[in-house]
Structure formats: structure tokens, C-alpha cells
């Protein structure tokens, strides 16, 4: 989310002495009404002893903040509030000429407001932050926001808070760069439509030879802007003014925003060009009556086949380099119609700014090379990022995760317990297993319920391989015409670059 600016429908060369810092991202999907809000989070530990938080990765925010104990206007999130009194290294940031101060003139404060009517405010503090056991970076002191009030989506979201990766003195990136522990660069890689999670690297990486770069002007605005010149749909350029993507803040990347927002003329031209290419599909109503979504049915559920139905889109930068967008980079699933998809590109009201949210960079490594004032894009399978970049010590590939998951229970990588079911994915390393029990009451014992079909349904809803869902055992009790089946299913996960999290509700 962009501080003070967000569209209404909102759902981040290694030097020898610099270190790569690997993090784990998990995709959280929060259902509100009938539309889906998605964001990416990473884990951050604050204090000594450390207290753990799930923070939204946000390139549009310049401060990191979490709810603190005593906050009476903070929502219920997935982790307990930060308790400063339990940290031996916590210090309040005292009032000084470079900050806004509280009413008593003792402590620095912060406040962030977003256009979708959410806000966060509190006091500034310093403490030790760390990024988990897989990070090569030792714990560092950093300033962060200790919330005493949240409103809007920030109050209701499951994530604990925000990790600000934008340009600014309080940004996590700026603070680590100022300490000299990382180079002035970071990279984000978001999983595709059917692959939740991804990866974040703080510090520099050697860019792939075919990474497409565009200039990013830090003096134009505090946001990460790029020089977008043209849009091509199915190989044909849209008939637009060459300055259409240069209005106001220009074209801005914001990892805290879900969708993309174009100026009016660009949106109309894009929508028309897409619709001209998909004659075989039927246009249908969107999932939420409050929005006039442009949706289609008949494309099938297999994302890998969408390119046979929907056209390829190319973003052409001022230097002539381009980023190719597949259908998953401009579509989102219809939540009520199987095989239905909707455009994830919207009109940005009357605002001439072009805002590119996370949907545009699915399965794309985005490198924010702040030192050289440029941003790079490289299409890749983000679940296989580490193997393709050949980064030593990088996590292994990620499995799929359902976009309809309602919450998460973190599972650290660990060997399977003894007595576990036999390996079902021999070519992958399995890191853990979830088991759950269910009871099914039937009023006729014949025919027997189809448990194989049920396992396939579970795999389909979680969008994982059917071989990962095992029927451990079932029992039957009851009378001649009535029965109670009790089944146990085991869900196995292969090694990945994030901790897969699944919450099942029956």
C-alpha cells in the first residue's frame, strides 16, 4: 500500500563483504464478503528474547510497525501483540527535532494513513530485529512503530503489521544499508496463481543475463517508479499517448497492493483489446455485486492452459526492453464460478498514476537495485528461484498452496516422525505432514462412501498433488442402514522456500 495514496480496491552483484539474506514468504488470503484480498507476509522477530510477527511485505510503506501491548484500538491478529516490557533491549525513541512528538513531548510518534481509509499510529521505538535461523544476518538494532491504534483493513487483517521496504529513513532496507550490513538492493519473487509463497532477498544478487531493466527515478517520488512506454496485447500496441503512463507519480510498483490500476484511457484500451481476443468465452457477472468486474467463464481451471485462451501482454519500457505478462499476471479467479476468471486490471478513477500491484509480478523476480536507480524483471517459476539462480544455501522448490486457505499454522522444516506413511514423492524431500480426522454420517451403508474421490476433492481444493493426500485409515460403526465413517487423511509437504501453512475448516 502506498502511504497516503492507494486505489480503493486493495487487497517488495553481491559484494564480497555483503551477505545475502533469505526469507520466507507465505501467501495469506483473507475472505471478506465474497471477494478475495491477498497479500504476502514474511516473519520478523523483535526484541530479546525475540517475539515473532507476520508482516505484510510492502514496498509502498516506509515504516515497519506491529501492535503493542496496551493497544485498545488494535485488531486481533495471528500473533500476540509485542510486549516491550518483556524485551531487555527495547528503547523508546526520545522526542527530538527530527520527529513528531507525543502530547507529553517525551517520545517520537508516527502515523500512516491510506486512501482505502485504513490507518496506523503509535510511538517509535528501537529494538533488536532478526529474520530467523536461515538468515545469514545477525540480529540488528532498528527503529519500528509500536502501534496504539489501527483502523480499517489494518485492524481487521490477519497479518500482524507491515514491513516497510520503501524509500525512507525508517525503512528496513534503509536502516540495514546505513549500518553497512547489506548492499543497497533487494529482490522479491511472488508465486503464481496456483503457488502461494515466494522469496525475498535483502542485499544484492547477480542478475540473470536476460533480466529486463528499467530506470527508477528516486527524485520523482518516494515510490518505486518505472519508465513504462507502451502496452502490447497479442503483439499489437495499444493506441495510446506515449505519455499516458507518465502522469502524476508515473508508473509505480507496490507490493502491498493486490491488483493493477491504469489511467482511464489506458484501461479502456486494454479492456477492449483483451475482449477482442477471447471470442470463445462467455462474459459473466463478477463475484461481488459491489464491483463491476469484467469476468469470463469457460477457460478451465488449469492455469497452465490459460495462454491458449487469453492473449499475451507485453510491457515495453522506455529503453526498449520489455516484460512479458502471461494471463495469470492480469487475471484473478472467479470465486463463484469454476473455470471463471476476471480482469485484475482496473481503472484508477481519474488519477493519472499507473499502479502495478502484486498480480503483475506473479512468477517474476523483481530486483530493486536502489544503488543504480533501476528495477529489473525476470520471468521465472518463483518456487524454483534458488535452483535457477544457483544461489548456494537457497531453499528448495515450493509446493502449491490453495488460494482459498483461510489461515495458517506454521510448520518448521523437520524430518518426518517414525511410523509415517511411505514416501509418496521420491524425487523431493518432504518436510512435514498434517493430519486431520473427519466423521461422515450416512443413512444407507451401501454403497460405501467414495473416499478416493474425497481425497481427490481435498487435493483439488488445496491445489496440491493428489499423491500428497493419503487416506491413513477409516473405521465404520453403526447399524444395518446407518453408519458413521471416521477417516483420517495425511497431507504431506515437500521441501520449499517457505513454511507451507494450511488451516482446514469443516
N, C-alpha and C positions, 0 to 999 in steps of 0.2 A: 504494500500500500504506500502511496506517496503522501508524505506529510503535507497536510493542507490541500491536497489535490488527489482525488480518486474518483473515477467514474462510479455512478450509482450502484452498478451491479458488480460486486466484488467477490467475490467468492472468498543469486544472489550470484623460461630458461633458469631452471633452478640454479642459483648461485651456490658455490661450493660451501659457503658458510650459512646458507639458508636451509630451512627444513620444510619438507612437505608435511602438511597436517591433514590427515584423513578423518573424515567424519561420516556419520551415518545419518541418512535422511529417511524418514518414514512418511508415507502419504496418509493424511488424515482426511476423512470425508465426513462432514457434519451435515446431517439431513435437517433441513428447515422447510416447513411446509412441504411442497412437492419438488422443490428444486435443490440442486446439489451444490454445496460450497466446498471447494478443495483448496488445500494449502499444504506446503511442505514444512516439516519441522526437523530440527536436529536437537541433540541433547547437549546441555550445558550444565556444568557443576559449579556452584558458587559457594564460597565460604570454607572454613576449616573447623570441624570436619565438613566435607562437601555435602551440599544439598542439591538434588538433581531436578532439572526442569526440561520440559519440551517446549522449544521456542520456534515460532514461525520464521523461516529464512526469508528476510525481506530486504531487497536491495533499494527499496524506496524509503526506508526509515534510517535515521542516523543515530538512534539510541537503542540500547538493549534494556528491556525492563521486565520485571516479574512482580507478582503480587507479594506484599509483605505482611507479616502478622500484624493484626490490629486494623487491617483494612476492612471497613464495614461496608464499603461500596464496591467490592470486588466479587466477581462471579465464582462459581465452583468449577475448578479446572481439574486436569487429570493428576496433578501432583499437589502435595501440601504447599501452603504459602512459605515463602522464605522467612526464616526466623533469625533476624540479626543477632538476637541475644544468645543464640547457640553457636555463633561463629566467633572464634578468638581473634580473627583477622579483620573483622568488619570495622569500618570507619565512616562516619558521615562526612560528606564534603562540606566544609565550613563556608559560610557566606563570604563571597569575595567579589571584587569589581567585575569579574568576567561572567557572572551568572546572575540569574534571578533568585531572590531570596524569599524565604518563608516570612510570615507575618511577624515573627519574633526577631527576624534578622540574624538568625543563627545558622541556617542550613540552606544550601543551594537546592533549587527546585527545578522541575522540568514539566512540560505539558506538550502533548501531541494531540492534534485534532485531525480527523479525516473527513472527507467530504460525504461519506456514507453515514455520517452522524455518530461515529464512534469516537471515543477519546480515551486518553490515558494521562494521568497526572500523579505526581508524587515528589519524593525527595531524591537527590543524587547521593550516591554512596560509593565507596571503594571497597573491594574485597578481592580475594584470590579467585580466579576463574580457571577452569580446566575443561578439557574436551574428551575425557575418557582414556582408557588404557591403551587404545590403538593409536592415540596421537603421540607424535614424537616431541611435541611441545610440552615443556614443564609448566606447571601452574604459574600464572602471571597475575599481577595486580591490575585491576581495570575498574573504571568507573561504570556504573549502571544505574538504572532507575529503580527505585523501591516504591512500587505503586501504593497509593492510598485511595485511588478512585479509578474505576473503569465504567464506560458506558457503551451502549450499542453492541456491535458484534464482538468487541474485545471482552465484554462482560459475559456474553453467552457462549463463546467458543470453548472447545475442549482444551486447546493448547494453552499453556501457562502464560505465555507472553510473546515478545518479539525479540529476535536477534537482528539488530540494525547493522546492515552491511553497506549503507550508503556513504556518501562523502560527507565527512563532518568530524569534528573533534571528539565526539562521543562514540563514533562508530567503532565496532570491534576491530575492523580492519585497520583503521587509522591508528588506534591505540597500539596494536601489535606492531605495525610498521614503525611507529615512533620509538618503540622500545628496541627496534632493530632485530626482532626475532623472526620476522618473515619479510620477504620482498614485497613490493607494492603491487600485488596481484592476487586474484582469487578466481576460482572456477566453480561453476555449478553444472550439474548434469541431472536432468529430471527424467524419470522413467516414462514410458509411453502410456497410451490409453489403457493397456492391459497389464502394465507393470508398475506397481506402486513402488515408491522409493527412488533412490538415486544416490548421488555422491556430491560432496563439497570438498574442495581443496583450498586451504588458505596458504598463500605463498605461490611461487611461480612454478610452472611446468614447461617443458619443451613442447611447443605447439606442433601438432601434426603438420606435415608439409602442405596438405591441401586444406588447411583451415582458412576460411574466408574472413578477412578482417575489414573493419570499417572504423573511421575516426570517431572518437568520442571527445567532445569539447567540454572540459570541466568548467570553463568560464561562462558558458552559455546559461547553464542552470546547475543546481546541485544534484540533478538526477543523472543517471547513466543514459545519455542520448546517443543515437547513431545517425549516420547520414544515409537515409533511405531515399532513393530517387524514383524507382518505378516498381510496379507490381505487374507480373505476368500471370495470366491464367490460361492453362492449356497451351502455353507457348506464345500467347498473344498479349502484348502490352495493353494495359487499360489506358483509355484515352483521358488522361488527367493532366492538369498543370504540373510541370516539374517541381513546383514549389509546394504542392499540396501537403507533403509530409514534413514541411519545414515550418509550420505555423506554431506560434507561441513557444512552447518548450521543445518543439521539434518532435522527433520520434524517440520515445522513452521506453527503456526496458524496466519492468517492475516485477520481480519475482513474487511479491506479496499480492498481486492481482491475478485472478484466475484466467480471465478471458482477454480479448484484444478489442480495442476501441479505435475506430477510424474517424477522420473528419467526414462530414456528411457526404460530400461529392464522392470521396473515395469509397465509402461504404456502399453507396447506391451502385456505383460501377462494379465493385467486387461482387455484390449480391447478384446482380444481373448476369455477370459473366459466369458465375458458378451455375446458376439455374439454366443457362443455355446449354450447359454440358451434360446435364443429368436428365434427359428426356424419359428414361425408363423408370424413374422413381415417382412415387406419388407424394405430393405435398400434404402434410398433415398439421394438425394443431400442436402447439408446444405443450410441454408437461405442466406448465404453470399459467393459469389464466391471467395472471397479473402482468405477464410479459408476452409480447407478440413475437415469439420465436419463429424462426424460419426452419421448419423441420421436414424430414422426408422419411418415408418408410420403404422397405423392400431391398435394403442394401445388405442384409445379413449381419450376423453377429461377429464374424471373423474380421478383425481389424486388418489383417494382412491382405485381405481381398478388396479393401475399400478403394484402392488405387485403380481397380478395374471399373469402378463406377463413378468415382469423383475425380476431378482433374487435379493435376499437379500445379502448384503455385510457386512462383519464384519472386523473392525479394531481391531487387537489384540495388546495390549501393552506389554512391557517387563515384567510387573508384573502378566501377565495372564489375567487381566481384559480386557473387550472388549467394543467397541462402535458399535452398530448395525446401519447400514445405510439402509434406505428404498430407493426406486427408486428416490424420489424427492431430495435425497442427492447426486445424481450423474448425474441427467438428467436436461436439461432445455427445455422449449417448443420451437418447431419449429415455427418461426414467420410467415411462409407462408403456412404451411400445417396443417389443423386442425387434431388433434389426432396424430401429429408428435412430436417426441422428439429426442434430440441429447445428446450425452455424454458430460457432463460438466467436465470431467477429460481430461487433455491434457498432452502432453509430454513437459517437462521443458527444451527443447533444449538439450544441452549437459551438463546442470547444474545438479549436483547430489543432489541438495537440493530438498526436498519434500515440496511443498507449498499448504496448505489447506485454501481455501477461504471460503466465507460465505455459498456457496452452501452445503458444507459438514455438516454444523451445523444448517441447517434448522430444525425448531421444536426441538431444542436441547438447554437446558440450559447449558451454559459453564461458569464455575466458575474459575476465575484466582486467585487462592489462593497464592499470592506472598509471604505472610508471611511464609508459609510452603513449598514453592517451588514445588507446584503441581497444576495440572489443572484437573478439574472434568467435566464429561459429563453426562447428564441425559436427555433421550428422553422424550419429553412432548409436549403437544399442547401449544405453547407459548401464544396463545390467552387466555388460561385458567391457565396461570402460577400462578397467585396470589392466585386463589382458591385452586389449588393443593398444593401449599406450605403453604397455610393458613397464609399468611402474613397479619396482620391487616392493614387496610387502603390502601391495594393494589387496583389498578384499576380493573374494571370488564372486562369480556371477550371481545375480539375484533371481529368485523365482517370481512368478506372478502373484499379485495380491488383488483381491476383489475391490473395485471402486465403490462397492456398496457397504463396505465394512463400517460399522458404527462406532468403533472404538479400538482400543489396543491394550494388549498385555505384552510387555516386552519379554523377549526370550534371549538371554545371552548365549553366544555360541558355546556349546558343550557337547561332549560325547553322549551318545545315546545310552540310557541305562541298560544294565544287563537284562536279558529276557525280552528285549524289544523285538518287534517283528523283523523279519529278514529284510536286507537291503532291497529296495524297490527301484532305486536309481543308481545302478552300479557305477556309472561314469561320473557321478557327482558325490561330493562329500556332504553328508547330512548333518545338520547342526542341532536338530531337536525335534520334538514331536508334541502335538497337542492331542489330548483325548477328550471325548465328551460322550455322555450317555444320553439316550433318549428312550422314552416309553411310547409305544403306539398301541392304542386300544382298537380292536376290530370287532365287529359284530357277527362275523362269519369266518370261521377258522379255515375255510377253503374257498378260494385259493389263498395260499400264503402270500403275504406282502412281498413285493419285489425289492429286496434290499440292494441288489446290484444297481437297479435303476435309481434308488435313493442315493447311493454313493455317487453315481454319475451326476445327479442333480446337485449334490453338495459341491462337487468339484466344479461344476458349471457356474454356480452362484459365487464361489470363491475365486473363479477364473484361475484354477491351478490344474495341473495334470491329473487325470483320473487315477493314474497309478499312485498318486500321493495320498489318496484316501483309501484306507484299509478298513475292512469290516473285521474287527477283532473277534467278537463273538456275539451271540444273541441267545436269549432264553425265551421260552414260551410257557405261560401258565394260564389256566382258566378251564372253562367247561367246554362242552362239545361245540357250541355255536358262538362262544365268545372267547376271546383270547387277549392276553396282554403280552406284547412282544417287548423285550428290552434289548436294545442293540448298543454296542459300543463301537465308535469309529475313532481311528487314529489318523491324524493328519501329520505327514512328515514334511520337513522343510530342508531343502538343500542349502549349502553354504552360499552366502550372499554378502553384498557390501552394506547391508543394513540389517537391523534386527526386525524380522518379519513379525507383525503384530496382528492378531486376529481375535475378534470377540464375536462369539456366536450367540444369538438370542433365539430361543424357541418359545 
